[in-house]
């Protein structure tokens, strides 16, 4: 065994946690993370902090970091397939953010975060082009960022209304993990969105996917929408109503992912009491998995 | 066609229904390979219009950065469609494919209706993003741009910017902004200097000097150029020292 699968054993087991973005905790109706920890610390064993380097950490993220509790850093502004995006100034910023958080690893959507150069007017998030050359380019970006930061870099499957390319998303990510010699953050809600958009069943492609590469799992609610022309799609709302297909994916991944070390319920815009039933279901699904046995509470 | 290039076509399709119609129309599309067209046509055409507010959201930061040009092009807010049309323009599509800076393309798009005020805001946009290249010598500093514009342009820009206030997007969208009585450009040219986040006039000779130092040049060569323009060695050295002290030039 070599490469990532020989390194993954050194990654810490973080347990079940929540995520935040810059300023999210201060928004009306935001999840009270301290309140969640007060009633159920095992539901917020770690915090995933998603910020753009240009914004830095907000007061809540700094307070979490000061507490010394576990954290991960989620980038929101990196096109992994563009070498010029990992410029010296951005890398300095990432190292500072990850260092301040004591991040266990870096993760982030392997997609298009900005068109053209990184610029306030260019920000967006699109899924990758599901073709082999895109996976190779993103794999090189993963390797470069890992070398530059000394931290494992876990690409995440992004959401989207349209997925362009001839590959199944899971086949594409298997190729990316190989090219990047890395693991991944599998977002079950995003995968459910992809499966619906392609007319697949929830578990399509999972049987051939190297689940030992899955280190982190995201779960979130979504809402079915109908757009112009009757186009039906799922919006990744991060509400507490988790789609049945998402749960089906979670069950399959938990059962087959021995290296799973962290599960995030993305619920940053909900009241604590609304989230508790979902957390309870997550813990029930994880019963018997090493992640719960060794996770911090 | 590479995946990176195809991704840029997808970005354009998400912003421009006309391109979506062309892609799904069945014929060739300039700049898009037949193989890429087949990949795109395998997707649901309706997906590209699933977010009807995408253009409006993308337009906001552009108008914030070029508000005076936007006000002129949109007739003070009476014709906001003139701004939205940017996403169907050749300038937009070329910018995305070239990995360019959108606000600069936006200013170029607005220029026919906004006149030289668009050149002022384009220069300001370039100044905000300027990172001088490496190498020894004298170079125009970060945050500094210089250009020649028609005389009176800076006054016109300043007057309009004052009318737009601190929330220009809101001013344009709600109620509109009067364009009556704005100073008009005159004959001849004036120097435009963007530095320290501000816009001012400057002597055309100074503007030409600064504009010529986009990349580092040896100080001796710069001084020789000033000597050829009539300055003695002492005057040239003092001028360059002063520009460095003022933060307009960087000495490496």
Interface residues (C-beta under 8 A of the other chain):
Chain A: X81 X82 X112 X115 X116 X117 X119 X120 X121 X122 X124 X126 X128 X129 X131 X133 X134 X137 X161 X162 X163 X164 X165 X166 X197 X225 X227 X228 X229 X230 X231 X233
Chain B: X2 X3 X4 X6 X7 X8 X10 X11 X14 X39 X40 X42 X43 X44 X45 X46 X47 X48 X49 X50 X51 X52 X58 X61 X62 X65 X95 X96 X99 X100 X101 X102 X103 X129
